[in-house]
Amino acid sequence: PRMFEGRLPGFANTRSLRVAGGLGTIPRIVGESYEIYSGRIPVESALNRIEALYRPYHAGLRHLVNRTQASFGSCILVDAHSMPSTGLDRDGVAKADIILGDRFGTSAASFVVDAAEEAFARAGLTVTRNRPYAGGFITEHYGAPGSGVHALQIEVSRGLYMNEATLEPNSGFQALQQVISTAMAECFARWSGWSDDWRQAAE
């Protein structure tokens, strides 16, 4: 609530752990807990963002997920992010190049995450799961492996492809493009094969 100028509506969630950590629908922090705003945001501006951006985005995404599942019997949603290259995970270990988030096995079946981990590792990148990023709103609210909808968050270290101070691409940008394209093509091929096998077994 301290982010906003004016009174929040009654439906606003002000008590969840994510909100308390600054990661609500309109985040307060970014990266390694850097404050995004220098001052308070008018409540009207925040509500306008939700109506103009947040609700249409999720309505569109839900439509795509439902349509894909209806057409193919299952759906794999890839939620791609970038992360600061610096910092440590909760165990004090340096971050990997790629962090796969499946909310500790609850948002995607193991075959989905296994295929992604193997593809990125084969490309020479270091890969870990769920620490420090296990997945956020999308993996939590869309992932339902028991119903055939798998949501996987993929965090990519910015240091691989950009100067994090200037935000300009670095010398690794084009090479990483190729690595990601190849790794994801391998994932899609394996996921499609698994989906066909699963569907035939179900029939």
QUIFENNOR-V443758 format. One record per backbone hydrogen bond with DSSP energy under -0.5 kcal/mol. CO is the residue of the C=O (numbers start at 1). NH is the residue of the N-H. E is the energy in kcal/mol with one decimal. If there is no record, write none. Layout:
CO:NH:E  CO:NH:E
//
This chain:
1:4:-1.6  3:41:-2.7  4:6:-0.7  5:43:-2.3  9:12:-1.6  12:14:-0.8  16:20:-2.5  17:21:-1.8  18:23:-3.2  19:22:-1.8  22:28:-2.9  22:29:-1.5  25:27:-0.6  28:36:-2.6  28:37:-0.5  30:34:-2.6  31:33:-1.8  34:30:-2.0  41:5:-3.0  42:46:-1.9  43:47:-2.6  44:48:-2.1  45:49:-2.0  46:50:-1.9  47:51:-2.2  48:52:-2.7  49:53:-2.6  49:54:-1.5  50:55:-2.9  53:57:-2.1  54:58:-2.3  55:59:-2.3  56:60:-2.5  57:61:-2.5  58:62:-2.5  59:63:-1.9  60:64:-2.1  61:65:-2.5  62:66:-2.7  63:67:-2.6  64:68:-2.5  65:69:-2.6  66:70:-2.4  67:71:-2.0  68:72:-2.6  69:73:-2.4  75:77:-0.5  75:150:-3.0  76:78:-0.6  77:79:-0.6  77:152:-2.8  78:80:-0.8  79:154:-2.1  81:156:-1.8  83:158:-2.8  87:95:-1.2  89:92:-2.1  93:89:-2.7  97:157:-2.5  98:128:-2.1  99:155:-2.7  100:102:-0.5  100:130:-2.9  101:153:-2.8  102:106:-1.1  102:107:-2.3  102:108:-0.5  103:106:-0.7  106:145:-0.5  107:151:-3.1  109:112:-1.0  109:113:-1.3  110:114:-3.2  111:115:-1.9  112:116:-1.6  113:117:-2.9  114:118:-2.6  115:119:-2.1  116:120:-2.4  117:121:-2.3  118:122:-2.3  119:123:-1.1  120:125:-2.0  121:124:-1.8  126:97:-0.6  126:98:-2.3  128:100:-2.8  132:134:-0.6  134:103:-2.7  136:140:-2.4  137:141:-2.8  138:142:-2.3  138:143:-0.7  139:143:-1.2  144:147:-2.2  144:149:-1.9  145:148:-1.5  148:75:-2.8  148:150:-0.6  149:144:-3.0  150:77:-3.5  150:152:-0.5  152:79:-2.8  153:101:-3.0  153:155:-0.5  154:81:-3.0  155:99:-2.0  156:83:-2.3  157:160:-1.5  158:161:-1.8  158:162:-2.1  161:170:-1.8  162:164:-0.8  163:167:-2.8  168:163:-3.3  170:173:-1.8  172:176:-2.5  173:177:-2.1  174:178:-1.8  175:179:-2.2  176:180:-3.0  177:181:-2.5  178:182:-2.6  179:183:-2.7  180:184:-2.8  181:185:-2.1  182:186:-2.1  183:187:-2.2  184:188:-3.0  185:189:-2.1  186:190:-2.3  187:191:-3.5  188:192:-2.5  189:193:-2.0  190:194:-2.4  191:195:-2.7  192:196:-2.3  193:197:-2.2  194:198:-3.0  195:199:-2.4  196:200:-2.4  197:201:-2.2  198:202:-2.2  199:203:-1.9
//
